[in-house]
Amino acid sequence: MILTLNDRQYLLGMQWSMHPDQAEVRTKLKQAPGARFIRNNQQHGEGASGIHLGIYDGKVKGKAVSAALAIGAVEPSCVVYQRIDDETVWLCVIANGLPYSGKDVLVAPDEADKMLLEALSFCQTVVGDTSGATASVPDVLARFELNAKEGRISKKQLASFAAKNQPRFATRLLAFAGIGLLIIALIAGVAVAKKLREKNRLNAANMKRMMQSETEQRKAAEQLAAAKKKFQDEVDSRRAELSSAAGTSTHRWRQWQQVRASLPLTMGGYVVTRIECGEMECKVSWMGRGPFVRTMAKRDLPGYVESDDISSTAMTQHPIAPVAGGVSTGYQSVIELRQHLVDRLEYAVPGIAIGASKVQEIKPPADLGLSTEVIGNTGPLKASFRGSAALVYANDFVNVVADMPVILRKATWVGGGTGGEGVSIEAEYVYVNRQK
């Protein structure tokens, strides 16, 4: 098989053998007339020396090098296990930079698995696409090309990896064949060449799909890692949000009170009837009183919200700055926290309602393979006060929860100047699980 990669042809499945002298090499080549060959006068393993011969029977157009020798120049001792398609695996055993005799083969997966187990008994480095591989074949060949380009592999060494045409004696041998046999050989050769071209085309397509598959797998792994990080960031952000908001009750209450205190008792005949404050702003409702109230006068109210309403009512808005806090409570559970709230509030301040807590969790996308993250628990905490002492009780409530993990979410003042004053506060108690 021929693998084309990085503008170079690599030969897979060559027949390698060791021979003591040139005479035996010539005999071997005569048995494969027309085949390409590679000959190296190098040692093969410990104590074995001679001529290392590789023969490639397939048709080769142009220059080509041995894939086994190229990989051996980068990984001198390794086992190559590369799946070509569902029925074929390229398996090659390399030692001291040279492939073993009979160990550069294209075989069925079952046979390849047996050969791999045998090879792993004396070589632990694996190249290819099997479990435990340290690098893929394209990656190792890319390193080979880089070494050749930068001169770490000499031109002479690179030339020794290239498959050469048969020497002249093999050509003469073929020339003595009869014309009839030549015609038959040509006819058979055309059929074989066509079949080999089709096989090489299919193998090249399979190898291309394999490399595309590896790229897609790397891309998928990167996308999965990014998705997991995004989910963890969301968990950390939610945890930080709950932790930092708890313990800000006094500050938040002071902000709302400052807005309330900044409002005039009356302006142009308009008086405050309702104040509703949240985490971002306070909204104030006004109403004109008296026979001489003018609708134009409401435009002078601080924070006036433009409206085409021609009645003697108005709305103003007053922004609230964000606050940060954070309380280390030491509570062992949300149950303990709720019990503590009951003990401190129900008998100290009237009009308190402490609701059951709800688990705060974040579920990851199903395809991430992650577990749901439980951040902690939150529960509603409401206080409602009426009458002349409403503001006193509201201040008492805030003072009691000042050092507790409680977040003030909303406060409403009603009945200003009417004798039916009232204050209601909506809050949330927070228990954040300890991080693992």
N, C-alpha and C positions, 0 to 999 in steps of 0.2 A: 504494500500500500504506500501511496505517496501523500504526504501531508504538506500542503503549501502554507507557509506562515512567515510573516515578515519578509516577503518577496524572496523566499528561499524554499527549495524543495527538500523535504526530509524523507528518507527511506525508512519504512517500518517493516519488520519481519524479514531481516536478512539472515542467510545461513552462515554461521560463524564456525570456524574450525581452526585447530592448531596443527602445524606441520613442521617437521624437523629441517627440511631443506627445500630448495627451489624445484627439484625434480618432482617431489610430491605435490607441490603447488600446481605445476604445469599439468600433471595428471588430473588433478581436481578440476582445473579450469576446462580441460578437454571434455569433461563429463557435463559441462554446462556451456556449450558454445553460444556465443552472442550475449551472454549475461554480463552485467556490470560487476566490477569487483573492487574491493579495497584490501590492500596488503600492507601490514605493519610488522616490522622486525622488532617486536617488543615482547617483554615477558608477560605472561598471562597467569597471574597467581604466583604463589611462592614455589620456587624450585622448578617451574615450568617455563621454558623459553623456546623460542623458535619463531616461525612466521605465523602471524595472526591473520587469517584470511576470511573475508566476508564476501558473499555472493548474493546478488539480487537478480532474480529471474525475470521480473516484470519489465515492461517497456518503460523507458525513461527518456523524456524529451528535454534536452538541455542539461545543465549542471544540477547535481543533487548530492547531498551529503547524508551520512548515516545519522539518524536521529539518536541512536544509542550512543555513538561516539560524542555527539554534540552534548547530550545530557551528561555523559561521563566527564566531559571537560569542566562541568560546573559542579556536579555531584559525583565524585569519583567512585563512591561505593553506595549503591542504592538499588531498590527494586521499583520498576515502573509498572504501574497497573492503571491502564487508561481504557475506559469503555469506549469503543468505536460506535457500536449500535447495540440493539437488543441481543444480537447473536454473536458478537465479536468483541474480544478484549485484546488489546496489545499488552503483552507481558514481556518484560526484559529484565534480566539480572545483570548488574554491572559491578565489576570489582576492579580496582586500580585503574579506573577510567575506561575499561574494555568490557564488552559484553561477553558473557559466558557462552561456550559452544552450545548450540541448541536452545538457548534461553533468550532469543529475540524472535518472538513468535506471535502470530495472530491466531487465537484459539477461542473456543466456546467459554462462556463465563464459568461453568462448573470446573473445567480443566484449569482455567486461570486461577480460580480460588485455591485449588489443590497446590498449584505451583507457588502461589503466594505464601501459603502456610509453610511450605518447605523452605522457601527462600528466607522467610523471617526468622528462621532458627539461627542464621548466621549474619543477617543484615537487618537493622532496625529502621533505616531511613527509607521511607516510601514516597514516591512521586506519582501523582495522578489524581484520580477522582474517587478513590476508595476511602473507607474509614481509617483515620490515623495518618493520612497523607500530609506531609509538611508543605507541599507546594503542588500546583497543577503543572501539567506538561507545557502549556503555553507560557506560563510564568518562568519556568526553568529555561526554555528555549529563548525567551526574551532576554534573560540574563546572559545566555551564550552569545547572542547577537551583540549585546552591549560590551561584553569582554572582547569580542573580535574587533569591534569598532574602536575601542580604546587601546588596543594593542596588547592586552593581557593574554590573548591567544594569538600567536604569531601566524603570519601568512603561510609559513611552511607547515605548521601544525594544522591549520585550517585546510590546506591542500591535501593533507594526509587523510582527512575525513571524507573527501570527495570520491564518489564512485567513478571508476575509469572504464573505458572500453576494453574489450578482450585484446590481448597481444596478437601479433601477426600470425603466429603458428596456428591459432584457433581459426583465423580467417582462411588460411591456406587449407586447413582441414575441411572447411565448408566448401571451398572452391572445387574440391575433388568429387563432390557429390554429383550424381547424374542429373541431367536436365529434367528428366521425369520427376525425380525426387524433389528437385528445386521447385518445379511448378506446384507439386502437391504441398510442399512446405510453405510456398507463398500463399496458396489458397487457405491453408490451415492457419498461417500466420495472420492473414487479414481477419479471419474469424476470431482468432484468439486476441488479437490486438483490439478489435472492436469490443470484445467482451471485457478485456482488462480496462479499456478506457471507460466503459460504463461502470465497472466496479469501482475504479478510482474516483469517478465523478460522484457516485453514491457515497463512497467513504469520505470524500472531501466535504460533501453536503452535510453528512452526519457530524463530522468534526466541527464544521462551522456552527451547526446547531448546538453542539456541546459547549463551544466557547461562548455562544450567545446565552446559553442556559447559565453558565457560570457568572456572566455579567449580570444577568437578571437576578440570580440568587444573591449576589453581593448588594445589588440595588435594593432588593427586598429586605435584606438584613439591615441595611442603613435606614430604610424607611421605618422598620419595626423599632429600631433603637430610638429614632427620633420621636415616634409615637409614644413609646414608654416614657421618655424624658418629659414630653409634653404633659402626660397624665400625672407624673410625679410632681411637676411644677404646679399643676392645678391643685394637687393635694396640699403641697407646702403653702401655696398662696391662701387656700381656704383656712388652713390651720393657723397661719399667721394673722389672718383677718380676725378670727374669733379670739385669739390670744391677745392681740393688741387692742381690740375694742373693749374687752372686759376691764373693769376698774377705772372707767372714764366718767362715771356717773356725776361726780362733783363738778368736774370741768364742764361737762355738757350742760348740767343744770345751771351753772353760772352763766354760760353763754346765753341760754334762753332767758334767764332773768335780766341779763343786760339789755336784750332786745326789748323786753317788756318794760323795763325802767326807762328806756329811751323814748318811749311813746308819750306824746303830750296827752294830758287829761282831756283836752278838747282843742279842736283846731277848725276854725271856720264853721263852728256849729256841729262838727262831726265828733263822735265819741266811739271808743273801742267797744265792740260787743262780743268778740271772740278772737282768741289767739291760738293758733295751732302750729306747734313747732316740731320739726323733724330733724333728721341728721344733716340735711343740706340747707334748709331754710326755715324761716317762720313766716306764716301767712296770717295777716291780721285783717279781720272784717270790721268795717266802720259803718255807722249809721248816723245820718243827720237828724238832729232834734231841734225842734222849735219852728215857728212859722216863717222865720227869715233865712232859713238854710238855702244856700244856692248850690246847684250841681257843679258849677265851675269851681267852687271852693275846694272840692275834693282833690283837684289837680295839684294842690299845694301840699297834700299829705306826703310825708317821707316814705319813699319806696312805692309810690302810686303805680298801679298796673293799669295801663291804658285800656279803656273799655267804652263801648258805645251805649252802655246802660245809662239811661237818663233819670233813673230813680235816685233817691238820696241815700244810696248805699255805695260802698267802695271797697276795694281790696288793695292791700299793700304787701310787698314781699321784702324780706330782709335775709340776706345770705348768712349761712353759718359756716365758720371755718372748720376743717376736719380736725379731729383730735386723735391722739394715740396714747395708749396706756399699757396695760399688761399687769396682771395680778398673779402671783404665785400663791395659790390657795392652800396647797397641801392636802386637799380633800382626796380621799381614797376612791370615791365613786360619786356619781351624780345623785344617788340616793342620800348619801351623807350631806352633800351640799344642800339639797332640798330640805332635809330635816333641820339643818342649821338656819335656813331662811325662815322656816316656820317658827322656830324658837325665838328668833330675833325680831320678827315682824308682826306676827298675828296678835301678840299681846301688847306690843309697844305702839303700833299704829293701827287705827281702825280702817275698815274698808279695803282690806288686802285680799287678793285672789292669786294663789300660786298654782298654776296648772301643771299637768304631767309633762315630763320631758319627752323629746323626740330625738331619735338617733340622727346624727348628721353624718352622712356617708357619701362617698363618691364612687360610682361604678365605672370601671374602665370599659372601653369597647371590647366586645366579645372576642375579637380576633387577636388581642394582645396576650392572652393567657395569664392575666394578672388577677389577683383577688380584689374584692371590693375593699376600699380603704375606709375604715370607720374613724372619723375625726374626733367625735365626742358626742355630746348631747346639749340641746338647748331646750328651754321651757319658758312659757309665758308667765309674766309677773305683772299684775295690774293693781293699781291703787286708784281709788276714787273718793274724793272728799267734797263735802258740801257745807255751806254755811260760813259764818264769819271766821271760823278757825281753819278753813280749808287750806290757806297758804301755810299756816303753822304746821299742820299735819304733813303737807307736801314736803316742806323742808326737813321735817323729822324723818320722813321716809328716805330721802336722799342721803341724809347723814348716816342712817343705819346701814345702807348698802354701799357706802363710800369705799370701804376696804374689802368689798366682796366682788366676785366675778359676775357683775351685773352690767348690762348695757341698756342705757336709756334710749328708747326708739322714738317715742312721741310723747308730747305733753299738750294738753288743751286747757285753756282758761276761758270760762264763759261767765256771762252775767255781770260784766264790769259796770259798776255804777247803778245797778238795778236792785241790789239787795239780795239777789239770788245767786251769789258767787259760787263757783265750783271749780275744782281742778281735778283732772284725771291724768294719770301717767301710765303709759304702756312701756314695759321693759322686758328684758329677756335675761334669764340667768344662764350661764355658760359653763360647761365642764368640758375641758379639752383633754383627750386621752394622752397619756405619756407616750412619747415616741419610742419605738422599739430600738 
